[in-house]
Amino acid sequence: MGRLVVCELVTNAYRYGEGPIVVRVFRDERDGLVVVEVWDGGEGRPVVRPEDHTATRGRGLLFMTQIVQEWGVRPLNEGGKVTWAKLR
C-alpha cells in the first residue's frame, strides 16, 4: 500500500508540480501511523476526480483516498506545497 501511495503522490508532483520533488516518510508520534509527504514547487492543488470507468487516466488519486487513513495538502512558506497521506 505504501508503495502505491508514494507512486501516486510523486507522479502527481512530477506531472503537475514544479521544481525538485522531495519525498519524506516518517512515523507520526501521536498515533504511530506512517506518513508519506511529497514536496514540490508547484502552486496547483491535487483534485480528486469523480469516478469514471471509461477514463484511461486520472483515477489514481481517487483510489489512493480510499486506501489511506487521511490525506491533505498544505502550502509551504517558501512556495509550493506538501501533499501528504497517512497510511492505515
C-alpha positions as CSV (number, residue, x, y, z in Angstrom):
1,M,0.0,0.0,0.0
2,G,2.8,2.4,0.9
3,R,4.5,1.9,-2.5
4,L,1.2,2.8,-4.3
5,V,0.7,5.9,-2.3
6,V,4.3,7.1,-2.9
7,C,4.0,6.4,-6.6
8,E,0.7,8.3,-6.9
9,L,1.9,11.4,-5.0
10,V,5.2,11.5,-6.8
11,T,3.6,11.0,-10.2
12,N,1.2,13.9,-9.5
13,A,4.1,16.1,-8.3
14,Y,6.0,15.3,-11.5
15,R,3.1,15.8,-13.9
16,Y,1.5,18.9,-12.3
17,G,4.1,20.4,-9.9
18,E,7.3,22.3,-10.5
19,G,10.9,22.1,-9.5
20,P,12.5,19.4,-7.5
21,I,10.4,16.7,-5.7
22,V,11.2,15.7,-2.1
23,V,9.8,12.6,-0.5
24,R,9.7,12.1,3.2
25,V,8.4,9.1,5.1
26,F,8.1,9.1,8.9
27,R,6.0,7.7,11.7
28,D,3.5,10.0,13.4
29,E,4.4,10.1,17.1
30,R,0.8,10.7,18.1
31,D,-0.8,7.6,16.6
32,G,2.1,5.5,15.3
33,L,0.9,5.6,11.7
34,V,3.2,6.1,8.8
35,V,3.0,9.4,6.9
36,V,4.2,10.0,3.4
37,E,4.9,13.6,2.3
38,V,5.8,14.7,-1.2
39,W,7.0,18.3,-1.6
40,D,7.1,20.2,-4.9
41,G,7.4,23.8,-6.0
42,G,4.0,24.0,-7.8
43,E,1.1,26.1,-6.6
44,G,-1.6,23.8,-8.0
45,R,-3.5,21.5,-5.7
46,P,-4.4,17.9,-6.4
47,V,-8.0,17.3,-7.4
48,V,-9.9,14.1,-6.8
49,R,-11.9,13.4,-9.9
50,P,-15.3,11.7,-9.9
51,E,-15.2,8.0,-10.6
52,D,-15.3,7.4,-14.4
53,H,-15.0,3.8,-15.5
54,T,-14.3,4.8,-19.1
55,A,-11.3,7.1,-18.2
56,T,-7.9,5.9,-19.2
57,R,-6.2,8.1,-16.5
58,G,-7.0,10.3,-13.6
59,R,-8.2,7.6,-11.2
60,G,-5.1,7.2,-9.0
61,L,-5.8,9.9,-6.5
62,L,-9.4,8.7,-6.1
63,F,-8.1,5.2,-5.4
64,M,-5.5,6.5,-3.0
65,T,-8.0,8.4,-0.9
66,Q,-9.9,5.2,-0.4
67,I,-7.0,3.2,1.0
68,V,-5.3,5.8,3.3
69,Q,-6.4,6.9,6.8
70,E,-6.4,10.6,5.7
71,W,-4.6,12.9,3.3
72,G,-4.2,16.5,2.5
73,V,-2.2,19.4,1.1
74,R,-0.5,22.3,2.8
75,P,1.3,25.3,1.3
76,L,4.9,25.9,2.0
77,N,6.1,29.3,3.2
78,E,8.8,29.4,0.6
79,G,6.3,28.5,-2.2
80,G,5.0,25.2,-3.4
81,K,3.2,22.6,-1.4
82,V,3.3,19.4,0.5
83,T,0.9,16.6,-0.3
84,W,0.7,14.1,2.4
85,A,-1.1,10.8,3.2
86,K,-1.3,8.9,6.4
87,L,-1.3,5.1,5.9
88,R,-3.6,2.8,7.8
